[in-house]
Amino acid sequence: MKPTAILAENEIGSERPTPLHLIAEAEHEAFAATQPDGVRALLRANGFKGEKGRLVFFERDGAAEAALGVGDGTDPLICGAAAAVAPAGLYQIAGELSSGDGAKAALGWGLGAYRFTAYKSSAKDAPRLVAPGSVDIEAIRRHIGAAILTRDLVNTPANHMGPQDLANAAEDLAKRHGATFDVIVGDDLLAQNFPMVHAVGRASVTPPRLIDMVWGTPSAPKVTLVGKGVCFDSGGLNIKPGSAMALMKKDMGGAANVLGLAHMIMDAALPVRLRVLIPAVENAISGDAFRPGDILNSRKGITVEIGNTDAEGRLILADALTYACEEAPELLVDMATLTGAARVALGPDMAPFYTDDETLAAQIAAAAEPTADPVWRMPLWQGYESWLDSKAADCCHISDGPLAGSVTAALFLKKFVTAQTPWAHFDIYAWTPRAKPGRPVGGEMQGPRALFEVLKTRYGG
């Protein structure tokens, strides 16, 4: 998986790159003053003032050049704005950039050049950028490749990305990196004690399954990733309204994100023993669907009263988290498009995460800004744990009120994680609703770049 949007200088050949000038609003007059009269007149006629994301082409000395407005210079992925609209061709940033700025420029370009074209009868070629000389091009390609994998999985419609298709995608990734792959399907989930995964997925014509991928030296530190793989969520018997169901192909976004992160880990050969667990289901409606008021057994032995069948993701994650903890990983991370409450709290762009491990929390927070991967820690507030009490079972999987829904979901998951296991839960959106530089509308990777840096910090590589 090697994206072609970013090229090394030795890959250019005889093609002449178009120079791309990055111009801040505070610098547009100084830039214009260095240009010939004709160029200065063109910039003035186009009203170019270095506004964020504004791209203007001009001719100088008989050759094409371009200027990209970067506004106040604070958007690390601003070059993605040019990649989203520039015509096909080869570009090269004019002037020198630090290694950090060069890496973000290349990353932004690669992310902005993404197009989901699987169902288009024709597609235009994306523009390419010559990576600044100070950039680790393989690292940039690794990040872009992971984002492409994640976005493609999320963007694929549910009729082509059901539980079997998601398992096939995970198996393809396992083969690419030499990982082992296993899957437990249908009633075998009951035989092997994954009752909640089975209960959520049994109403679908496509049986539920648990995907299990393992890579790395067995003696290396064990890192386990768990991803929510609800390939479509109707809401079950508590059926969603049509407006809320329209984007439910993305409800496997947690699975897509952990597969993107797994790609980065394996591609970089980090010195860990990686395991990826994905409970893959469709939350469908049939005579066999689980019901509000049902009490389910779990792998952990905790009985769970169902308050609403549209809160299915935490049920399948609970069995997978229990299974993950049985081999005592040194780090456990789950990612899930779990609650609308997380979006109310932080919006679509920032991924909230929960952990009781202060060292891990600090590492995740410290990695967010350098990787242009915004995350925010949320509280595992024990005062709300009583909201999950049930009169009929060990616990209910949702509270009986509308408040703190993301917190109570995290508290429910915590019941299935052993106390000694370092664990972080990410309640992501996995979708960009409005285009931004480097972030086109559609499926999105949220959290894996920061987590990859955390793994490098903790384990080296």
Residue pairs with C-beta under 8 A, 6 or more apart in sequence:
1 145
1 148
1 149
1 176
1 263
1 267
2 141
2 145
3 110
3 113
3 141
3 144
3 145
3 148
4 126
4 128
5 83
5 109
5 110
5 113
5 114
5 126
5 127
5 128
5 129
5 144
6 106
6 109
6 110
6 128
6 129
6 131
6 137
6 140
6 141
6 144
7 90
7 128
7 129
7 130
7 131
8 130
8 131
8 137
9 130
9 131
9 133
12 90
12 130
15 90
16 63
16 90
17 90
17 91
17 92
17 130
18 63
18 64
18 65
18 66
18 89
18 90
18 91
18 92
19 65
19 66
19 91
19 92
19 93
19 94
20 65
20 66
20 67
20 68
20 79
20 82
20 91
20 92
20 93
20 94
20 129
21 31
21 65
21 66
21 67
21 68
21 94
21 95
22 68
22 70
22 78
22 79
22 93
22 94
22 95
22 105
23 31
23 48
23 50
23 67
23 68
23 69
23 70
24 50
24 69
24 70
24 71
24 72
24 73
25 49
25 50
25 51
25 52
25 69
25 71
25 72
26 50
26 72
27 50
28 43
28 48
28 49
28 50
28 69
31 50
31 67
32 39
32 40
32 43
32 44
33 40
35 43
35 58
35 60
36 60
38 59
39 58
39 59
39 60
42 56
42 58
43 56
43 58
43 67
46 56
48 54
48 56
48 67
48 69
49 69
50 69
50 70
50 71
51 69
51 71
52 69
52 70
52 71
52 72
52 75
52 78
52 81
52 437
53 68
53 69
53 71
53 78
53 81
53 437
54 68
54 69
55 66
55 67
55 68
55 69
55 81
55 82
55 85
55 86
56 66
56 67
57 64
57 65
57 66
58 64
58 65
58 66
58 67
59 65
65 94
66 82
66 86
66 91
68 78
68 79
68 81
68 82
70 78
71 78
75 436
75 437
76 104
76 107
76 108
76 372
77 104
77 107
77 108
77 111
77 112
77 372
77 436
77 437
77 438
77 439
78 105
78 108
78 437
78 438
79 93
79 104
79 105
79 106
79 108
79 109
79 112
79 129
79 437
79 438
80 108
80 109
80 110
80 111
80 112
80 113
80 436
80 437
80 438
80 439
81 108
81 112
81 437
81 438
82 91
82 109
82 112
82 127
83 108
83 109
83 110
83 111
83 112
83 113
83 126
83 127
83 129
83 438
84 112
84 113
84 435
84 437
84 440
86 127
87 127
88 124
88 125
88 126
88 127
89 127
89 128
90 127
90 128
90 129
90 130
91 109
91 127
91 128
91 129
91 130
92 129
92 130
93 102
93 105
93 129
93 130
93 132
97 105
97 132
97 134
98 134
99 134
99 135
100 370
102 131
102 132
102 133
102 134
102 135
103 134
103 135
103 136
103 139
103 140
104 372
105 129
105 132
106 129
106 131
106 132
106 135
106 137
106 140
107 140
107 143
107 144
107 372
107 438
108 372
108 437
108 438
109 129
109 438
110 129
110 140
110 141
110 143
110 144
110 147
111 144
111 147
111 438
111 439
112 437
112 438
112 439
112 440
113 126
113 127
113 128
113 129
114 126
114 147
114 148
114 151
114 440
115 123
115 124
115 126
115 440
116 151
116 152
116 155
116 442
116 443
117 123
118 152
118 155
118 156
131 137
131 140
139 268
142 263
142 264
142 267
142 268
143 264
143 449
143 452
145 263
145 267
146 260
146 261
146 263
146 264
146 445
146 448
146 449
147 260
147 445
149 173
149 256
149 259
149 260
149 263
150 256
150 257
150 259
150 260
150 430
150 443
150 444
150 445
150 448
151 256
151 442
151 443
151 444
151 445
152 443
153 161
153 166
153 169
153 252
153 255
153 256
153 259
153 443
154 249
154 250
154 252
154 253
154 256
154 430
154 431
154 442
154 443
154 444
155 249
155 442
155 443
156 165
156 249
157 249
158 231
158 232
158 248
158 249
158 282
161 169
161 231
161 249
161 252
162 204
162 206
162 231
162 232
162 282
163 201
163 204
163 206
163 207
163 208
163 209
163 229
163 231
163 280
163 281
163 282
164 206
164 209
165 231
166 211
166 229
166 231
166 252
166 255
166 278
166 280
167 183
167 209
167 211
167 278
167 280
169 259
170 181
170 211
170 213
170 255
170 259
170 276
170 278
171 181
171 183
173 179
173 213
173 259
173 262
173 263
174 180
174 181
174 213
174 215
175 181
177 215
177 263
177 266
177 267
178 215
179 213
179 214
179 215
179 266
179 274
180 213
180 214
180 215
181 211
181 212
181 213
182 211
182 212
182 213
183 209
183 210
183 211
183 212
184 192
184 194
184 209
184 210
184 212
185 207
185 208
185 209
186 198
186 207
186 208
186 209
187 198
187 207
189 195
189 197
189 198
189 208
189 209
189 210
190 198
193 299
194 210
194 279
194 299
194 319
194 320
194 323
195 296
195 297
195 298
195 299
195 319
196 296
196 297
196 298
196 299
196 304
196 315
196 316
196 318
196 319
197 208
197 209
197 210
197 279
197 281
197 315
197 316
197 319
197 320
198 208
199 290
199 294
199 296
199 315
200 208
200 230
200 236
200 281
200 283
200 290
200 312
200 315
200 316
201 207
201 208
201 209
201 279
201 280
201 281
201 282
201 283
201 316
202 208
202 288
202 289
202 290
203 236
203 282
203 283
203 284
203 285
203 286
203 287
203 288
203 289
203 290
204 281
204 282
204 283
204 284
204 286
205 284
206 282
208 279
208 280
208 281
208 282
208 316
209 279
209 280
209 281
210 277
210 278
210 279
210 280
210 319
210 320
210 323
211 229
211 255
211 276
211 277
211 278
211 279
211 280
212 275
212 276
212 277
213 262
213 274
213 275
213 276
214 273
214 274
214 275
214 276
215 262
215 265
215 266
215 273
215 274
215 275
216 266
216 270
216 271
216 272
216 273
216 274
217 271
217 273
218 273
219 273
220 271
220 272
220 273
220 459
221 271
221 272
221 273
221 330
221 331
221 458
221 459
222 272
222 273
222 275
222 327
222 328
222 329
222 330
222 331
223 265
223 272
223 273
223 274
223 275
223 329
223 330
223 331
223 333
223 455
223 459
224 274
224 275
224 276
224 277
224 324
224 327
224 329
224 331
224 332
224 333
225 258
225 261
225 262
225 274
225 275
225 276
225 277
225 333
225 334
225 335
226 258
226 276
226 277
226 278
226 317
226 320
226 321
226 324
226 332
226 333
226 334
226 335
227 252
227 254
227 255
227 256
227 257
227 258
227 259
227 276
227 277
227 278
227 334
227 335
227 336
228 251
228 252
228 253
228 254
228 255
228 278
228 279
228 313
228 316
228 317
228 334
228 335
228 336
228 337
228 338
229 252
229 254
229 255
229 278
229 279
229 280
229 281
229 316
230 248
230 251
230 252
230 281
230 282
230 283
230 312
230 313
230 316
230 337
231 249
231 251
231 252
231 280
231 281
231 282
232 248
232 249
232 251
232 282
232 283
232 284
233 240
233 245
233 248
233 251
233 282
233 283
233 310
233 312
233 313
234 240
234 245
234 248
234 283
234 284
234 285
235 244
235 245
235 283
235 309
235 310
236 283
236 284
236 285
236 289
236 290
236 309
236 310
236 312
237 285
237 289
237 290
237 291
237 292
237 309
238 292
238 308
238 309
238 310
239 285
239 310
240 248
240 310
247 431
250 337
250 430
250 431
250 443
251 283
251 313
251 337
252 280
252 337
253 335
253 336
253 337
253 428
253 429
253 430
253 431
253 443
253 444
254 313
254 334
254 335
254 336
254 337
254 338
254 426
254 428
254 430
255 278
255 280
255 335
256 430
256 443
256 445
257 335
257 426
257 428
257 430
257 445
257 446
257 447
257 448
258 276
258 278
258 333
258 335
258 448
259 276
259 278
260 445
260 448
261 335
261 447
261 448
261 451
261 452
262 274
262 276
264 448
264 449
264 452
265 272
265 274
265 452
265 455
266 274
268 452
268 456
268 461
269 461
270 455
270 456
270 459
270 460
270 461
271 459
271 460
271 461
272 455
272 459
272 461
275 324
275 327
275 329
277 320
277 323
277 324
278 320
279 316
279 317
279 319
279 320
281 312
281 316
283 309
283 310
283 312
289 309
290 296
290 306
290 309
291 306
291 309
292 306
292 307
292 308
292 309
293 305
293 306
294 305
294 306
295 303
295 304
295 305
295 306
295 392
295 393
296 303
296 304
296 306
296 315
297 303
297 304
298 304
298 318
298 319
298 322
298 416
299 318
299 319
299 322
299 323
299 416
300 318
300 319
300 322
300 415
300 416
302 318
302 394
302 395
302 415
302 416
303 393
303 394
303 395
304 315
304 318
304 393
304 394
304 395
304 396
304 397
305 390
305 392
305 393
305 395
305 396
305 397
306 396
306 397
307 396
307 397
307 398
307 399
307 400
308 398
311 397
311 398
311 409
313 336
313 337
313 338
314 336
314 338
314 397
314 409
314 412
314 413
315 397
317 334
317 336
317 338
317 413
317 416
318 412
318 413
318 415
318 416
319 416
320 334
321 332
321 334
321 413
321 416
321 417
321 423
322 416
324 332
325 332
325 416
325 417
325 418
325 421
328 418
328 420
328 421
329 421
330 422
331 360
331 422
331 423
331 455
331 458
332 417
332 421
332 422
332 423
332 424
333 423
333 424
333 425
333 426
333 451
334 413
334 423
334 424
334 425
334 426
335 426
335 428
335 447
336 425
336 426
336 427
336 428
337 427
337 428
337 429
337 430
338 406
338 409
338 427
339 405
339 406
339 409
339 427
340 405
341 404
341 405
341 406
341 407
341 409
342 352
342 378
342 405
342 406
342 427
342 428
342 429
343 429
345 352
345 378
345 406
346 352
346 376
348 429
348 431
348 432
348 433
349 374
349 429
349 432
349 436
349 439
350 374
350 375
350 376
351 373
351 374
351 375
351 376
351 426
351 427
351 428
351 429
351 446
351 447
352 375
352 376
352 377
352 378
352 406
352 426
352 427
353 361
353 364
353 375
353 376
353 377
353 378
353 424
353 425
353 426
353 427
353 447
354 377
354 378
354 379
354 380
354 407
354 410
354 414
354 424
354 425
354 427
355 361
355 364
355 377
355 380
355 422
355 423
355 424
355 425
356 380
356 414
356 423
357 422
357 423
357 424
360 422
360 424
360 454
361 377
361 424
363 454
363 457
363 458
364 375
364 377
364 424
364 450
364 451
364 454
365 375
365 377
367 373
367 449
367 450
367 451
367 453
367 454
367 457
368 374
368 375
368 450
370 453
371 449
371 450
371 452
371 453
372 438
372 449
373 446
373 447
373 448
373 449
373 450
375 426
375 446
375 447
375 450
378 406
378 407
378 410
378 427
379 407
380 407
380 410
380 411
380 414
381 404
381 407
381 411
382 411
384 399
384 404
384 407
384 408
384 411
385 411
387 399
387 400
387 401
387 404
387 408
388 395
388 396
388 397
388 398
388 399
388 408
388 411
388 412
389 395
389 396
390 396
395 412
395 415
397 412
398 405
398 408
398 409
398 412
399 405
399 408
406 427
409 427
410 425
410 427
413 425
414 423
414 425
417 423
426 446
426 447
428 446
428 447
429 444
429 446
430 443
430 444
430 445
430 446
431 442
431 443
431 444
432 439
432 440
432 441
432 442
432 443
432 444
433 441
434 441
435 441
455 461
